[in-house]
Amino acid sequence: MKNDSIIGAIPPGLLRRSIIVSALTVIIVLLGSSIIRIPEVIRASAIIYPADSTAVVEVPRSSLTKMHAGLKVNIKLDSYPYEQYGVLAGTLGTREETTDSTVRMPVCLWNGLKTSYGKTVPADSCIDGTAEIMTEGKSLLLHCLK
């Protein structure tokens, strides 16, 4: 009779350890997801001026609260596929006020007209593109709770 109760029972030490390990795992995942930040990407139109290796992005006014000088910008050129040529990388400058629904912001290109793939874009005339501005974003935990 005594052996029947031992066969189906879970050892108390094993049960305690599994509860502690599970709780610690949940705590570590929650802490990690609150520390890891995922940047939000804002897309805007961009114009590259090859003569002086500068660029200007036109940002919607609705996105201004998330943006400030110093944010990283990747510009995909319309005339040059980014899969083949790469992107132009730079830093967002201070905004210039406009009267319409957009705000112009200069971009300081890190490598001039040299793309992330090491190819130099010809300096013919103005080049249109799409800018991806990386904001500081939200934590992974907030993205999961959203």
C-alpha positions as a printed NumPy array, in Angstrom:
array([[  0.   ,   0.   ,   0.   ],
       [  2.776,   2.399,   0.831],
       [  4.445,   1.865,  -2.586],
       [  1.284,   2.883,  -4.482],
       [  1.402,   6.437,  -3.096],
       [  5.104,   6.864,  -3.993],
       [  4.767,   5.773,  -7.644],
       [  2.324,   8.527,  -8.747],
       [  3.741,  11.382,  -6.626],
       [  6.017,  14.151,  -7.94 ],
       [  9.046,  14.686,  -5.705],
       [  8.606,  18.005,  -3.836],
       [ 12.178,  19.164,  -4.568],
       [ 11.655,  18.758,  -8.318],
       [  8.362,  20.656,  -8.175],
       [  9.954,  23.553,  -6.233],
       [ 12.917,  23.776,  -8.63 ],
       [ 10.697,  23.787, -11.709],
       [  8.554,  26.6  , -10.257],
       [ 11.646,  28.661,  -9.402],
       [ 13.209,  28.108, -12.837],
       [  9.93 ,  29.051, -14.547],
       [  9.57 ,  32.23 , -12.473],
       [ 13.191,  33.243, -13.112],
       [ 12.74 ,  32.647, -16.846],
       [  9.668,  34.895, -16.933],
       [ 11.498,  37.625, -14.975],
       [ 14.546,  37.468, -17.276],
       [ 12.357,  37.639, -20.401],
       [ 10.412,  40.63 , -19.027],
       [ 13.587,  42.485, -18.009],
       [ 15.267,  41.764, -21.336],
       [ 12.263,  42.878, -23.351],
       [ 12.04 ,  46.136, -21.409],
       [ 15.736,  46.892, -22.09 ],
       [ 15.841,  45.954, -25.806],
       [ 14.63 ,  48.864, -27.93 ],
       [ 13.225,  48.54 , -31.435],
       [ 13.595,  51.681, -33.541],
       [ 10.579,  53.003, -35.363],
       [ 11.25 ,  53.801, -39.011],
       [  9.749,  56.961, -40.513],
       [  9.768,  57.127, -44.293],
       [ 10.084,  60.473, -46.049],
       [ 10.956,  61.755, -49.495],
       [ 14.554,  62.813, -50.042],
       [ 16.452,  64.881, -52.579],
       [ 20.209,  64.402, -52.963],
       [ 22.291,  67.291, -54.296],
       [ 25.41 ,  65.626, -55.774],
       [ 27.249,  68.905, -56.428],
       [ 27.864,  69.456, -52.713],
       [ 27.112,  65.897, -51.472],
       [ 24.168,  66.924, -49.327],
       [ 20.604,  65.708, -48.975],
       [ 17.319,  67.132, -47.742],
       [ 14.361,  65.109, -46.462],
       [ 10.777,  66.313, -46.323],
       [  9.191,  65.002, -43.152],
       [  5.45 ,  65.089, -42.412],
       [  4.624,  67.453, -39.544],
       [  2.775,  64.606, -37.804],
       [  6.119,  62.81 , -37.287],
       [  8.034,  65.762, -35.803],
       [  7.465,  64.764, -32.182],
       [  9.562,  61.626, -32.709],
       [ 12.415,  63.334, -34.531],
       [ 15.426,  65.423, -33.605],
       [ 18.863,  66.214, -34.966],
       [ 21.366,  63.36 , -34.847],
       [ 19.081,  60.477, -35.826],
       [ 20.43 ,  57.928, -38.32 ],
       [ 19.076,  58.178, -41.889],
       [ 19.345,  55.644, -44.724],
       [ 18.439,  56.946, -48.182],
       [ 17.367,  54.545, -50.94 ],
       [ 17.849,  56.138, -54.347],
       [ 15.01 ,  55.884, -56.879],
       [ 17.359,  55.684, -59.889],
       [ 19.696,  53.115, -58.301],
       [ 18.138,  49.937, -56.8  ],
       [ 19.334,  49.572, -53.207],
       [ 19.711,  45.807, -53.601],
       [ 22.44 ,  46.457, -56.165],
       [ 23.914,  49.817, -55.11 ],
       [ 23.181,  49.999, -51.375],
       [ 22.012,  53.098, -49.522],
       [ 23.447,  56.481, -48.608],
       [ 23.824,  56.789, -44.835],
       [ 23.827,  59.978, -42.836],
       [ 22.683,  61.957, -39.83 ],
       [ 19.608,  64.159, -39.584],
       [ 20.244,  67.887, -39.091],
       [ 18.111,  70.651, -37.557],
       [ 14.774,  71.382, -39.153],
       [ 13.901,  74.24 , -41.458],
       [ 10.36 ,  75.61 , -41.169],
       [  8.076,  75.508, -44.196],
       [  4.521,  76.649, -44.723],
       [  3.058,  73.41 , -46.06 ],
       [  2.385,  70.082, -44.333],
       [  6.041,  69.018, -44.418],
       [  9.237,  70.178, -42.771],
       [ 12.581,  70.137, -44.568],
       [ 15.51 ,  68.67 , -42.667],
       [ 19.076,  68.487, -43.991],
       [ 21.028,  65.234, -43.891],
       [ 24.785,  65.107, -43.413],
       [ 25.92 ,  62.183, -45.6  ],
       [ 28.682,  60.237, -43.815],
       [ 30.521,  59.088, -46.939],
       [ 29.335,  61.674, -49.436],
       [ 27.938,  59.926, -52.528],
       [ 29.541,  56.566, -51.67 ],
       [ 26.879,  53.956, -50.884],
       [ 26.919,  51.23 , -48.265],
       [ 28.137,  48.808, -50.974],
       [ 31.132,  51.04 , -51.744],
       [ 29.769,  52.299, -55.069],
       [ 29.909,  56.016, -55.868],
       [ 26.763,  57.61 , -57.274],
       [ 27.467,  59.774, -60.351],
       [ 27.243,  63.504, -59.628],
       [ 24.982,  64.461, -62.54 ],
       [ 21.915,  66.272, -61.229],
       [ 19.556,  66.082, -58.266],
       [ 18.557,  62.53 , -57.337],
       [ 15.258,  61.593, -55.728],
       [ 15.034,  58.933, -53.066],
       [ 13.251,  57.62 , -50.015],
       [ 14.696,  58.299, -46.587],
       [ 14.266,  55.879, -43.7  ],
       [ 14.757,  57.768, -40.447],
       [ 15.48 ,  55.556, -37.428],
       [ 13.858,  57.011, -34.309],
       [ 14.695,  55.833, -30.813],
       [ 11.559,  53.724, -30.796],
       [  9.929,  51.721, -28.027],
       [ 11.013,  48.801, -25.925],
       [ 10.23 ,  45.284, -27.076],
       [  7.908,  44.913, -24.072],
       [  5.77 ,  47.898, -25.185],
       [  5.6  ,  46.5  , -28.724],
       [  4.385,  43.158, -27.325],
       [  1.774,  44.82 , -25.107],
       [  0.467,  46.987, -27.958]])
